[in-house]
Amino acid sequence: MALTSPVKEHPYSHLIDTLSDGKIKFFNPQKLNDPRYDKLPLSIRVLLEAAIRKCDGFYTKEEHVQNIMDWQQQQDKAEVPFSPARVLLQDFTGIPAMVDLAAMRDAVAKHGVDPDLVNPKCPTDLIVDHSLQIDYSKCAIQNTPNPGGGDGSSRPTPSRPPQLRGGSHCGGQRSSCSKAACNDPPASPGRPPASVQQIENTPLLCPFHLQPVSEHETALKNQEMELIRNKERLQFFKWCSKAFKNVNVVPPDVGAVHQVNLEYLSRVIQLSEGYIYPDSVVGTDSHTTMINGLGILGWGVGGIESEAVMLGQPVSLTLPQVVGCKLVGSINPLATSIDIVLGITKHLRQAGIAGKFVEFFGPGVSQLSAPDRTTIANMCPEYNATVSFFPVDHIALKHFKKTNFTQEKLELLESYMKAVKLFRSYEDTSEDPQYSEVIEINLSSMVPQVSGPKRPQDRVAVSNMKEDFQCCLDEKVSFKGFHISKEKQETRVPFLHCGQEYQLAHGSVVIAAVISCTNNCNPSVMLTAGLLAKKAVEAGLVVKPYIRTSLAPGSGMVTHYLNTSGVLPYFNQLGFEVIGYGCATCVGNTAPLPEAVVDAIKQGDLVACGVLSGNRHFEGRLCDCVRANYLASPPLVVAYAIAGTVGIDFEKDPLGVTSEGKELYLRDIWPSREEVQQTEEETVISSVFKDLRGRMEKGNSFWNNIDYPDSVVFPWDHKSTYIRSPSFFSKLSKDVPPPQSIENAHALLFLGDKVTTDHISPAGSIARVSAAAKYLLSKRLTPREFNSYGARRGNDAVMTRGTFASIKLQNRFIGKTGPKTLHIPSGQTLDVFEAAERYQRDGIPLIILAGKDYGSGNSRDWVAKGPYLLGVRAVIAESFEKLHKTQLVGMGIMPLQFLPGQTADSLELNGKERFTITTPSSLSPRQQLTVKTSQGKSFSVTALFDTEMDVIFFQHGGLLRYVARTLL
């Protein structure tokens, strides 16, 4: 695939060593006899080993190896390549990558090149996990399916109603969904109510593990709907798994991408052609960093970068600074891993470590289990670091022993890691490397926290939650405030639900989701939530039935141990049913709230709340009418669901009252640390992982029976609204075109600070009045058939129309939120796509003006492709999120930064000028360019090309065209 140098002796062949048996070889950096090696951070040692092993004189040169060894002097200066061992894709961001490769086969075939040459050279795993939507939740009749993924106003009747235990549905309370439960006699002392006895004695089968669980209809129905609505996409994935070499597709209903990566794909060490080397990965999800917790180096990249790695190109990065995060102190018994995560997130975000590596060391690390470490590493994007690395130690080895590692592999792993000094003893300070800087965090300072109401970095101590939410109501509209007048803060809106009257107020919880991603890799956290649910049910506490509750584990393993520990029936009793396996609430796939709830929220202009145990909760992401959303640990999600409001002080205010009139507080039912640890030891055993591995490899009957085309090139269906050949390779020439200046461009958008990738890249459901909806309607689809933007990421026509379609987009041209902009020549206010279409029709290039932190966030696959297809050729901003800036370069869009101290306002730009940006024939990294306006103003900007490879990609018109030309 890639250009290679002539075959010659490896320049570092003298470093080849063997392990004790002499059969397995490896490159041993210690044989360089360079004292600097022992002082390198262990994450940098992984980069060094890969550079030595992959040194071919073309992509990776000896000078790169020397620069990495000289990290202390070269950090933030030298550009180095990194060739990871594998690539990880999830389906939302993976399908565009695979569609692009399929389109590349067409492009090279037109030039007479064998299309079968277009294959990933790097092993690639694609996990189908982001297409799950919550069509059914507790008592599925009240939440019938919506196969199109629209707003559900016209839903079909289920082909057969779900069978509920005990008889007919009773809408009075969640714990009474049967006649038997409604007529329970009073509980005897020390004996649970009859409804609880019934749950304990009525086994049902988990649709995935065939283990006893409760309410199996919910998961089955959601899985059925997922497979039906995504059949066309799944057929394409099946074709990819057969047509492309080196592609492994993990079918739907197996698990979330991060969980599958942890439990099934992670190897820690790789064995290939007789050589052993460290496992490493790049993935199309920013939370790929979760794997850092197991001592595997990996991070999230854009879809364009992942495609390059798949095709044999290394990742190019500036040698990073490495921040040593020293953990000291003892963990508070009441603090969960989420509290530790949010505490560390706050410390590191305040430290300003954007774009840096973080490596953990110090005696406190030994107190963290492997699941604790992966939980912390998962939140790496929230403090804008590139990786959060936990080197392998004896705790990690104990974890590997539980997770399908044979004794032989464990011994091999330990021997190799110690031979190349990638193994750590955190108590031995003599092993501490030299870091760029050290940040010390005391674990004993961590107390239970939540994060919100709009951003993950805004932490609130649970003890201060009631007071803080009141402040949010009082404050002006901002990153925390809602500006509700004093006279409206006491508003109560009554409504009917299932024949019973309830009231909503500011702070009422309407969504409570224990979901995948951040916490389910940590059994102790999920078991704490389950034990809390058990004690709540036994005490007679309930969750109000209008609250949209859900339990979406990251994999069947979680369901297995929740069931084995006996807590799953109690989750179900409170309404937290297993709705399926995959990302759901966190990516905006929450089922519509009951209409009565939505009407009440709108009637009172209420600040309703969602509480979830995920990692993303930007305003409006979960549901348009839910303005306040909090990240919390799973047990706190359960607690706030029971309370029904975030306006509660758990220390002073009771959760509820028993039938005897006794007030119950959270402390009365919170499980002890010892209780949780005992349950974890008894239930999370190696057999769980072995069972999961076997079932993952079998797939499911629906996937196994899917038909797929038997061809080298994909037979595009021009009627398809899911899979379409993109136009990225149109007019592809063998020669690199000369650089062209941007002349007389208009600004498509004039944006402020903190524009996230959620604002830019389509996510969630497709609004009926959007440009994408108009397109789908023109294809004779009904709103019920729209599905989501994520499901249609393989269709560039939908995704381009959805770009900048966020209802929360704040465009200074318009003065209010919404997916609109000003078409400057006509003065009309139009959808962003319609305005861009007019500009392109008139041959007018486009730019975007923005403020600070443009492109922060994690949905990065279409944040550059979409603007590129809209006709955007440059973005001028005060600052960029690093990965997004790289993505822009990868699509041939110039990221231009105002000079320090300058902004659009200080330059007195109104955005309605025409802009000319002169591009010299010879570009270099960080070069200053001149921008001239039609008003006679002139100012300089910095072209944020960090490396020579960035310049090359831009000159080719993007990375895709560059890769295609290497084949031509």
Secondary structure as UniProt FT lines:
FT   TURN            11..12
FT   HELIX           13..15
FT   STRAND          16..18
FT   TURN            20..21
FT   STRAND          25..27
FT   HELIX           29..32
FT   TURN            35..36
FT   HELIX           37..39
FT   HELIX           42..53
FT   HELIX           62..69
FT   HELIX           71..74
FT   TURN            75..77
FT   STRAND          79..82
FT   STRAND          86..90
FT   HELIX           91..110
FT   TURN            111..112
FT   HELIX           115..117
FT   STRAND          124..127
FT   HELIX           140..143
FT   TURN            147..148
FT   TURN            165..166
FT   TURN            174..175
FT   HELIX           179..182
FT   TURN            189..190
FT   HELIX           194..200
FT   STRAND          204..205
FT   TURN            207..209
FT   STRAND          212..213
FT   HELIX           216..229
FT   HELIX           231..243
FT   TURN            245..246
FT   STRAND          247..250
FT   TURN            252..253
FT   HELIX           257..260
FT   HELIX           261..265
FT   STRAND          269..272
FT   TURN            273..274
FT   STRAND          275..278
FT   STRAND          280..283
FT   HELIX           286..294
FT   STRAND          297..300
FT   HELIX           303..310
FT   TURN            311..312
FT   STRAND          315..318
FT   STRAND          322..328
FT   TURN            333..334
FT   HELIX           337..351
FT   TURN            354..355
FT   STRAND          357..361
FT   HELIX           363..367
FT   HELIX           370..378
FT   HELIX           380..383
FT   STRAND          387..389
FT   HELIX           394..402
FT   TURN            403..404
FT   HELIX           407..419
FT   TURN            420..421
FT   TURN            426..427
FT   HELIX           429..431
FT   STRAND          437..442
FT   HELIX           443..445
FT   STRAND          449..451
FT   TURN            456..457
FT   STRAND          459..461
FT   HELIX           462..464
FT   HELIX           465..474
FT   HELIX           486..488
FT   TURN            489..490
FT   STRAND          492..497
FT   TURN            498..499
FT   STRAND          500..505
FT   TURN            506..507
FT   STRAND          508..514
FT   TURN            520..521
FT   HELIX           523..538
FT   TURN            539..540
FT   TURN            545..546
FT   STRAND          548..551
FT   HELIX           556..564
FT   TURN            565..566
FT   HELIX           568..573
FT   TURN            574..575
FT   HELIX           585..587
FT   HELIX           595..604
FT   STRAND          609..612
FT   TURN            619..620
FT   TURN            624..625
FT   STRAND          628..631
FT   HELIX           634..643
FT   TURN            650..652
FT   STRAND          656..657
FT   TURN            659..660
FT   STRAND          663..664
FT   HELIX           666..669
FT   HELIX           673..683
FT   HELIX           686..698
FT   HELIX           701..704
FT   TURN            718..719
FT   TURN            728..731
FT   STRAND          742..751
FT   HELIX           757..760
FT   TURN            768..769
FT   HELIX           771..778
FT   TURN            779..780
FT   HELIX           783..785
FT   TURN            789..794
FT   HELIX           796..802
FT   TURN            803..804
FT   TURN            807..808
FT   STRAND          810..811
FT   TURN            812..814
FT   STRAND          820..823
FT   TURN            824..827
FT   STRAND          828..831
FT   HELIX           832..841
FT   TURN            842..843
FT   STRAND          846..849
FT   TURN            863..864
FT   HELIX           865..870
FT   STRAND          872..877
FT   HELIX           882..890
FT   TURN            891..892
FT   STRAND          894..898
FT   TURN            900..901
FT   TURN            904..908
FT   STRAND          915..917
FT   TURN            925..926
FT   STRAND          928..933
FT   TURN            934..935
FT   STRAND          938..943
FT   HELIX           948..955
FT   TURN            956..957
FT   HELIX           959..967
//
